[in-house]
Amino acid sequence: MTDDGIGEDLVRRLVAAQFPRWAGLEVRRVVSAGTDNAMFRLGGRLVVRMPKAEWAAGQVEKEQRWLPRLADALPLPVPVPVGAGVPGEGYGRAWGVYEWLDGDDAWASPVTDLAHAAVELGRFGVALRAADAAGGPRASRGGPVTDWEEGALPGAVAGLAAAGTLDARAALDAWERVLALPGWDRDPVWLHGDLLPGNLLTRGGRLGAVIDFGALGTGDPAVDLLPAWALLTPATRPLFRAASGLDDATWARGRGWALCWGLVTDHHYGGTGGPGTAPVPNPVLAAVARRSWTEALPEFA
């Protein structure tokens, strides 16, 4: 059992009770810095996805409903649901079984061919936005960045500045420019919502798949530009921008997401111990967040 209360024995019992054809397959926890779901290999070809907390409840059902409709239209492999689990064995949330996708996440095994990744991620976003969004759920990150941030940015700036890692004046000036940007004024489109290194799989240094669609929904696609600053470099960022085909205002809002998400997440998970920080630091997520804001902030100068 782990500190999230979800262990291999629980997964074995759930699988045996609800999917007896897979009972007896080896169950192994997948090490991950993810905050929403615990993952377990089931045999050699399957993976079990278990929400860790109430805020993640509903993610699996959403993936089970929408991923089969979207997968064929996307240029990169995505998880294919093969089983929908229900609460049981003392576990109170829906859970899912998916086909396993080979590869390592892009934090553990970084992308070395960033030019290829930039173009492929741009094409992925174009295909996702082109899919019929009628009836799609509203994305939690599909509105203005302030809807997600909920007033946390000034405190994050103060905390990081006090730790000596941030020029508070530069960050707040940049934030004012983000707040002045025009919003998305078109119909909602599909967006992944969490295109960060931990949700990208690599094979031999190349981008191979996109996983974790828990934040999937419809709205403003600006948040899906996060990889430009969280993953890519100044030299490869223009390739992603060109392949994405989005307008200047949306690109600017994406940079605003990189700044805001980066600052708030770095402060929350970085172990500073100040107000608004997580009880349990997450060094991997904090490092990704720091790269995001440190890449984005100079572009506001």
Rosetta blueprint (number, residue, H / E / L):
1 M L
2 T L
3 D L
4 D L
5 G L
6 I L
7 G L
8 E H
9 D H
10 L H
11 V H
12 R H
13 R H
14 L H
15 V H
16 A H
17 A H
18 Q H
19 F L
20 P H
21 R H
22 W H
23 A L
24 G L
25 L L
26 E L
27 V E
28 R E
29 R E
30 V E
31 V L
32 S L
33 A L
34 G L
35 T L
36 D L
37 N E
38 A E
39 M E
40 F E
41 R E
42 L E
43 G L
44 G L
45 R L
46 L E
47 V E
48 V E
49 R E
50 M E
51 P E
52 K L
53 A L
54 E H
55 W H
56 A H
57 A L
58 G L
59 Q H
60 V H
61 E H
62 K H
63 E H
64 Q H
65 R H
66 W H
67 L H
68 P H
69 R H
70 L H
71 A H
72 D H
73 A H
74 L L
75 P L
76 L L
77 P L
78 V L
79 P L
80 V L
81 P E
82 V E
83 G E
84 A E
85 G E
86 V L
87 P L
88 G E
89 E L
90 G L
91 Y E
92 G L
93 R L
94 A L
95 W E
96 G E
97 V E
98 Y E
99 E E
100 W L
101 L L
102 D L
103 G L
104 D E
105 D E
106 A L
107 W L
108 A L
109 S L
110 P L
111 V L
112 T L
113 D L
114 L H
115 A H
116 H H
117 A H
118 A H
119 V H
120 E H
121 L H
122 G H
123 R H
124 F H
125 G H
126 V H
127 A H
128 L H
129 R H
130 A H
131 A L
132 D L
133 A L
134 A L
135 G L
136 G L
137 P L
138 R E
139 A L
140 S L
141 R L
142 G L
143 G L
144 P L
145 V H
146 T H
147 D H
148 W H
149 E H
150 E L
151 G L
152 A L
153 L H
154 P H
155 G H
156 A H
157 V H
158 A H
159 G H
160 L H
161 A H
162 A H
163 A L
164 G L
165 T L
166 L L
167 D L
168 A H
169 R H
170 A H
171 A H
172 L H
173 D H
174 A H
175 W H
176 E H
177 R H
178 V H
179 L H
180 A L
181 L L
182 P L
183 G L
184 W L
185 D L
186 R L
187 D L
188 P L
189 V E
190 W E
191 L E
192 H L
193 G L
194 D L
195 L L
196 L L
197 P H
198 G H
199 N H
200 L E
201 L E
202 T E
203 R E
204 G L
205 G L
206 R E
207 L E
208 G E
209 A E
210 V E
211 I L
212 D L
213 F L
214 G L
215 A L
216 L L
217 G E
218 T E
219 G E
220 D L
221 P H
222 A H
223 V H
224 D H
225 L H
226 L L
227 P H
228 A H
229 W H
230 A H
231 L L
232 L L
233 T L
234 P L
235 A L
236 T L
237 R H
238 P H
239 L H
240 F H
241 R H
242 A H
243 A H
244 S H
245 G L
246 L L
247 D L
248 D H
249 A H
250 T H
251 W H
252 A H
253 R H
254 G H
255 R H
256 G H
257 W H
258 A H
259 L H
260 C H
261 W H
262 G H
263 L H
264 V H
265 T H
266 D H
267 H H
268 H H
269 Y H
270 G L
271 G L
272 T L
273 G L
274 G L
275 P L
276 G L
277 T L
278 A L
279 P L
280 V L
281 P L
282 N L
283 P H
284 V H
285 L H
286 A H
287 A H
288 V H
289 A H
290 R H
291 R H
292 S H
293 W H
294 T H
295 E H
296 A H
297 L H
298 P H
299 E H
300 F H
301 A L
